[in-house]
Amino acid sequence: MKNYTFDRHWYLGFLGIIGIYKLPEILCFFTCGASFWVLLNVLWFLWFSYFIPTAK
């Protein structure tokens, strides 16, 4: 049986949930030709990876 632990910065994973809220704007970048600033919202998803536990 493996032990699963959260990352040291697991609380940043909650900020990654904001990426789900910004998803329609990100898709509009590819379909409607929105500004490149909208594409920066992808960075929220990178923090969501801190919320996924890892096996030790």
Backbone as CSV, one residue per row, in Angstrom:
resi,resn,N_x,N_y,N_z,CA_x,CA_y,CA_z,C_x,C_y,C_z
1,MET,0.838,-1.176,0.000,0.000,0.000,0.000,0.886,1.244,0.000
2,LYS,0.592,2.178,-0.911,1.407,3.384,-1.033,0.848,4.500,-0.171
3,ASN,1.760,5.301,0.321,1.362,6.505,1.045,1.272,7.660,0.068
4,TYR,0.183,8.385,0.127,0.003,9.549,-0.723,0.088,10.800,0.149
5,THR,0.849,11.765,-0.325,0.989,13.015,0.408,0.784,14.188,-0.548
6,PHE,0.289,15.267,0.014,0.130,16.490,-0.759,1.464,17.210,-0.854
7,ASP,1.582,18.028,-1.862,2.761,18.863,-2.026,2.822,19.886,-0.894
8,ARG,3.993,20.421,-0.685,4.174,21.410,0.360,3.315,22.655,0.120
9,HIS,3.067,22.979,-1.128,2.279,24.156,-1.494,0.888,23.758,-1.975
10,TRP,0.260,22.837,-1.285,-1.044,22.316,-1.706,-2.105,23.401,-1.743
11,TYR,-1.979,24.420,-0.928,-2.994,25.478,-0.888,-3.041,26.272,-2.191
12,LEU,-1.957,26.271,-2.956,-1.975,26.927,-4.264,-2.861,26.174,-5.249
13,GLY,-3.114,24.901,-4.980,-4.007,24.130,-5.831,-5.413,24.681,-5.845
14,PHE,-5.825,25.271,-4.733,-7.149,25.895,-4.707,-7.204,27.086,-5.657
15,LEU,-6.112,27.801,-5.802,-6.078,28.899,-6.767,-6.168,28.376,-8.190
16,GLY,-5.709,27.155,-8.404,-5.794,26.552,-9.726,-7.218,26.311,-10.180
17,ILE,-8.143,26.246,-9.231,-9.550,26.069,-9.591,-10.050,27.283,-10.377
18,ILE,-9.416,28.430,-10.195,-9.780,29.626,-10.960,-9.614,29.355,-12.453
19,GLY,-8.685,28.480,-12.811,-8.471,28.139,-14.210,-9.706,27.553,-14.865
20,ILE,-10.509,26.843,-14.099,-11.752,26.278,-14.644,-12.715,27.411,-14.976
21,TYR,-12.734,28.438,-14.141,-13.593,29.599,-14.381,-13.154,30.371,-15.626
22,LYS,-11.856,30.397,-15.900,-11.313,31.147,-17.030,-11.274,30.336,-18.329
23,LEU,-11.688,29.083,-18.289,-11.614,28.213,-19.461,-12.360,28.759,-20.682
24,PRO,-13.568,29.318,-20.557,-14.234,29.858,-21.750,-13.440,30.987,-22.425
25,GLU,-12.759,31.806,-21.627,-11.945,32.869,-22.210,-10.741,32.290,-22.944
26,ILE,-10.170,31.221,-22.400,-9.025,30.586,-23.051,-9.445,29.976,-24.383
27,LEU,-10.601,29.326,-24.406,-11.097,28.745,-25.651,-11.422,29.821,-26.674
28,CYS,-11.871,30.985,-26.212,-12.162,32.089,-27.120,-10.881,32.595,-27.784
29,PHE,-9.753,32.442,-27.123,-8.482,32.836,-27.735,-8.246,32.051,-29.014
30,PHE,-8.539,30.758,-28.978,-8.290,29.914,-30.137,-9.385,30.023,-31.202
31,THR,-10.616,30.315,-30.791,-11.705,30.357,-31.761,-12.042,31.766,-32.235
32,CYS,-12.013,32.743,-31.344,-12.442,34.103,-31.686,-11.286,35.052,-31.933
33,GLY,-10.090,34.646,-31.590,-8.941,35.527,-31.779,-8.826,36.576,-30.694
34,ALA,-9.027,36.191,-29.440,-8.928,37.130,-28.316,-7.466,37.540,-28.116
35,SER,-7.248,38.439,-27.187,-5.930,38.970,-26.904,-4.999,37.892,-26.323
36,PHE,-3.698,38.104,-26.475,-2.720,37.174,-25.905,-2.734,37.212,-24.378
37,TRP,-3.206,38.295,-23.789,-3.300,38.379,-22.334,-4.261,37.342,-21.789
38,VAL,-5.259,36.984,-22.567,-6.212,35.954,-22.150,-5.508,34.607,-22.028
39,LEU,-4.539,34.378,-22.858,-3.819,33.105,-22.827,-3.016,32.930,-21.531
40,LEU,-2.714,34.004,-20.850,-2.003,33.900,-19.571,-2.830,33.206,-18.498
41,ASN,-4.127,33.088,-18.710,-4.975,32.389,-17.747,-4.660,30.905,-17.672
42,VAL,-3.914,30.383,-18.611,-3.497,28.982,-18.570,-2.593,28.738,-17.367
43,LEU,-1.930,29.764,-16.905,-1.029,29.614,-15.763,-1.756,29.193,-14.488
44,TRP,-3.049,29.483,-14.395,-3.803,29.037,-13.234,-3.819,27.509,-13.155
45,PHE,-3.874,26.849,-14.312,-3.900,25.386,-14.319,-2.589,24.782,-13.819
46,LEU,-1.482,25.481,-13.966,-0.209,24.965,-13.464,-0.217,24.847,-11.948
47,TRP,-0.874,25.764,-11.274,-0.947,25.686,-9.819,-1.875,24.575,-9.366
48,PHE,-2.819,24.213,-10.199,-3.727,23.131,-9.828,-2.975,21.816,-9.638
49,SER,-1.837,21.661,-10.281,-1.062,20.421,-10.145,-0.515,20.250,-8.718
50,TYR,-0.402,21.316,-7.948,0.029,21.187,-6.545,-1.020,20.493,-5.691
51,PHE,-2.257,20.491,-6.124,-3.347,19.914,-5.344,-3.459,18.395,-5.528
52,ILE,-2.746,17.819,-6.492,-2.798,16.392,-6.774,-1.772,15.686,-5.881
53,PRO,-2.201,14.739,-5.063,-1.258,14.045,-4.174,-0.311,13.131,-4.960
54,THR,0.857,12.929,-4.401,1.859,12.068,-5.027,2.155,10.874,-4.116
55,ALA,2.564,9.776,-4.722,2.909,8.571,-3.966,4.336,8.683,-3.461
56,LYS,4.521,8.272,-2.228,5.876,8.299,-1.645,6.293,6.907,-1.260
